Amino acid sequence: MNWELPERHESRHGTVRWASLGQGDPVVLMHGTPFSSYVWRDVAGALSARHQVFVWDMPGYGQSEKRDGQDVSLAAQQEVFTGLLRLWGLRAPSVIAHDFGGAVALRTALLDGVQYGRLALIDAVSVRPWGSAFFRLVHDNHEVFEALPPNLHEALVRRYITTAAHRELRGEVLDALVEPWLGEAGRPAFYRQIAQADERFTREVEDRYGELDCPVLIAWGDQDAWLPPERAKDLAKRIPQAELAWIGEAGHLVQEDNPAKVTALVTDFLAR
């Protein structure tokens, strides 16, 4: 599938590529790391039959700008997201956030005072500790990994991304997920976003999740090896009004493992 984001927004953290699909009540889809809006392509298409769907690639990811010295931290993405909501003129949109996008959405609501109509947190980075053992290894030794030659770097990224899924990823899908991290801009960008991951960004808001004043859905792959299901239960305890739903036979990358279930859950949640 040819996934293109034709629109541009110039933020102080880099050029952001985005797109809008369909008409109706607004829904924003948030991707995580090391992914991009590409993972939402099927869900976005389905939702656009009834909603205006906004998708975007965070600075340093996907089709958005990648550059030396770029701030791609969670705080930077929060700033960019708040700016995009102003650009789009959205008030109280529904937000569907996966992985790192969940942390961005939570901080935007709690620290920037942005109102959501509904919030779905899907296998979301939200409570400590973050990430897989490999993620933490690269975070603590990113200078070593940055020195890998291109062929070994590509092999590493491919293998890493495959571990996000419970089912085997189709070849063209894996290629699309890996491609943004290759080349002279993509290779350092991959390690940059891991190096800048800092758990203090969730520590600042973890104790405030109960303040969320919109309907909240927590959905989790029951086979998630990156953020185990126990994290979902922990998050649900911190958001007493939240609904917890499991996505069967799905790992962390639920959009690829079980897109039908993800679409059904989100569609039902938005229709209430």
KEFISE-145103 format. One line per 4 residues: their letters; for each residue y, x, z of C-alpha. Coordinates in steps of 0.02 Angstrom, whole numbers, plus 32768, in hexadecimal, padded with zeros to 4 digits. Layout:
<sites>
A) Y,X,Z | ...
</sites>
This chain:
<sites>
MNWE) 8000,8000,8000 | 80AB,8041,7FCF | 8112,8035,806E | 81CA,8058,8053
LPER) 8260,8043,80C5 | 82F5,8032,804F | 8383,8021,80CD | 83DC,80B0,8127
HESR) 8439,80BC,81CA | 8496,815B,81F8 | 847E,817C,82B2 | 84B4,8217,830F
HGTV) 83FB,8241,8321 | 83DA,823B,8267 | 83CB,81C3,81D5 | 8360,812C,81FF
RWAS) 82FF,80D2,8178 | 82E1,8018,8191 | 82B6,7F76,8139 | 82C1,7EBA,8152
LGQG) 823E,7E3F,8114 | 823F,7D81,810E | 82AF,7CFE,815E | 82B0,7CA5,8205
DPVV) 82BC,7CD3,82BB | 82CD,7D92,82C9 | 823D,7E01,82FE | 8249,7EBF,8310
LMHG) 81AC,7F29,8300 | 81AC,7FD1,835B | 8135,805F,8331 | 80F6,80EA,83A0
TPFS) 80C6,81A0,8391 | 808B,81F5,8324 | 809A,815C,82B5 | 8120,80FD,8256
SYVW) 8147,804B,8220 | 80B9,805E,81A3 | 803E,8028,822A | 8095,7F7D,822E
RDVA) 8089,7F5C,8172 | 8003,7ED3,817D | 804B,7E7E,8217 | 80FB,7E85,81D0
GALS) 80C1,7E33,8130 | 806D,7DA6,818E | 80FF,7D88,8204 | 817F,7D87,8177
ARHQ) 813E,7CDD,8140 | 8198,7C90,81D6 | 820A,7D17,821B | 828A,7D96,81E7
VFVW) 822C,7E36,8210 | 8287,7EDA,822E | 8228,7F7E,8222 | 826B,802E,8237
DMPG) 8233,80E2,8246 | 8278,813D,82DC | 82DA,81DD,82B9 | 825D,826A,82A6
YGQS) 81D3,81F4,826C | 8192,81AA,81C9 | 8216,8199,8142 | 82A9,81BB,81B7
EKRD) 8302,8261,81C2 | 82AC,82F9,820E | 8315,8393,8233 | 831C,842F,829F
GQDV) 8368,8414,834A | 8355,8358,833E | 8351,82F0,83DC | 82BC,827C,83C9
SLAA) 82A5,8259,8482 | 8287,81AD,84C9 | 833D,81A3,8501 | 8378,81CD,8450
QQEV) 8308,8147,8403 | 834B,80CA,8482 | 83FD,80F1,844B | 83CD,80DE,8394
FTGL) 8374,8039,83B3 | 8407,7FEE,8410 | 8476,8023,837E | 8401,7FD3,82FF
LRLW) 8401,7F2E,835C | 84C0,7F2F,8352 | 84B7,7F5B,8298 | 843F,7ECC,8277
GLRA) 84A6,7E54,82DE | 8410,7E1E,8344 | 841F,7DC5,83EA | 8382,7DA9,844F
PSVI) 8305,7DD5,83C5 | 824C,7DD8,83E7 | 820B,7E8B,83F2 | 8159,7EC3,83D1
AHDF) 8142,7F77,840A | 80B0,7FEF,83FB | 8091,8092,8459 | 8133,80F9,846C
GGAV) 8192,8065,8423 | 8166,8006,84C1 | 81C1,8086,852B | 8258,807C,84B8
ALRT) 825A,7FBE,84C1 | 8249,7FBD,857E | 82D6,803A,8599 | 8347,7FDE,851F
ALLD) 8331,7F3C,8580 | 8340,7F85,862F | 83C1,800E,8617 | 842A,7FCB,8587
GVQY) 8421,7F16,85BD | 83E0,7ED8,8515 | 8395,7E29,8519 | 82F2,7E01,84C1
GRLA) 82B0,7D56,8496 | 81FE,7D93,84B0 | 81B1,7E3E,84CB | 8101,7E73,849B
LIDA) 80C6,7F1C,84DA | 802F,7F58,8479 | 7FD2,7FF1,84BB | 807E,8024,84F8
VSVR) 80BA,80C7,8544 | 80FF,807D,85E4 | 80B1,80CA,8680 | 8086,817D,86A9
PWGS) 8027,81E7,867B | 804C,81E6,85C1 | 7FD9,8209,8531 | 7F30,8256,8513
AFFR) 7EF2,82FD,8554 | 7F17,8348,84A9 | 7FC9,8303,84AC | 7FE9,8356,8553
LVHD) 7F9B,83F9,8517 | 8010,8401,8481 | 80A4,83CE,84EC | 8086,845F,8562
NHEV) 8062,84DE,84D8 | 80C6,84A1,8443 | 8104,854F,8414 | 8050,8586,83F8
FEAL) 8024,84EF,838D | 80C4,8501,8327 | 8083,85A9,82EA | 7FEA,855C,8297
PPNL) 7FE0,8577,81DA | 7FF7,84DA,8170 | 7F3F,84BB,814C | 7F0C,84C4,8202
HEAL) 7FA1,845A,8234 | 7F6D,83D2,81B9 | 7EBA,83D7,81F8 | 7EF7,83C6,82AB
VRRY) 7F69,8332,8284 | 7EE0,82DA,8222 | 7E63,82EC,82AE | 7EE0,82B9,8332
ITTA) 7F10,8219,82D7 | 7E5B,81E8,82BB | 7E40,81E7,8378 | 7EC2,815D,8389
AHRE) 7E50,80E3,832F | 7DAA,809B,836A | 7D70,807B,82B8 | 7D73,80F9,822B
LRGE) 7E1B,80F8,81D3 | 7E19,80DD,8117 | 7E43,8179,80B6 | 7EE6,8138,806E
VLDA) 7F1F,80FA,8119 | 7EFC,81A1,816C | 7F58,81FA,80DF | 7FEF,8189,80F8
LVEP) 7FF1,81A8,81B4 | 7FE1,8265,81A0 | 8059,8280,810E | 80FF,8276,8171
WLGE) 80C6,8309,81DC | 80A7,8380,814B | 811C,83F5,80F0 | 81B1,845C,8129
AGRP) 8205,83C9,8181 | 816C,836B,81BF | 810B,83F9,820F | 818E,842B,8291
AFYR) 81BB,8373,82AA | 810B,834E,82E6 | 8116,83CC,8374 | 81CC,83A2,8398
QIAQ) 81A7,82EF,83C6 | 8119,8325,843A | 817F,83B0,848A | 820B,8337,84B4
ADER) 8199,82B6,8505 | 81CD,82AE,85BB | 8183,8238,863B | 822A,822C,8696
FTRE) 825E,81AF,8611 | 81E0,8130,8651 | 81F3,8166,8706 | 82A8,812B,86FA
VEDR) 8272,8078,86D6 | 81BE,8061,8712 | 81F4,800D,87B4 | 8265,7F93,8758
YGEL) 81E8,7F40,86E3 | 81E6,7EA6,8752 | 829C,7E88,8722 | 826E,7E58,8670
DCPV) 82A9,7DA5,8657 | 8252,7D75,85B6 | 819E,7D44,858F | 8133,7DE2,8587
LIAW) 808B,7DFE,8534 | 8026,7E9A,855C | 7F9E,7EB6,84D8 | 7F26,7F49,84DC
GDQD) 7E96,7F8D,8478 | 7DFC,7F83,84E6 | 7DC0,802B,84A2 | 7E66,8088,84AF
AWLP) 7E3D,813E,84D2 | 7EF4,8177,84D2 | 7F39,80FB,8550 | 7EA1,80B4,85AA
PERA) 7E97,7FFA,85D5 | 7EBD,8021,868B | 7F71,8044,8653 | 7F7D,7F92,8612
KDLA) 7F47,7F4E,86BB | 7FC5,7FBE,8713 | 8050,7F82,869F | 801E,7ECC,86BB
KRIP) 8030,7EE3,8777 | 80E1,7F25,875D | 8112,7E8D,86F2 | 80D2,7DFA,8759
QAEL) 80FF,7D76,86D6 | 80A7,7DD4,8648 | 800E,7D95,85EB | 7F84,7E16,85CF
AWIG) 7F16,7E0B,8534 | 7E8E,7E7E,84F4 | 7E74,7EAF,843F | 7DB9,7EC2,8425
EAGH) 7D66,7F54,83CE | 7E0C,7FAE,83BF | 7E4A,8057,83F7 | 7EFF,808B,840C
LVQE) 7F2A,806A,8357 | 7F07,7FB0,8364 | 7F66,7F85,82C5 | 7EE2,7FE2,8260
DNPA) 7E49,7FBA,82CA | 7E63,7EFE,82D8 | 7EFC,7EC4,8276 | 7EC0,7E0F,8272
KVTA) 7EBA,7E04,8330 | 7F63,7E5B,8343 | 7FB2,7DE4,82C5 | 7F66,7D4C,8319
LVTD) 7FA0,7D82,83C7 | 8051,7DA7,838D | 805E,7D09,8323 | 8026,7C9C,83B3
FLAR) 809A,7CF4,842E | 8131,7CDD,83BD | 810A,7C25,839D | 8110,7BF0,8453
</sites>
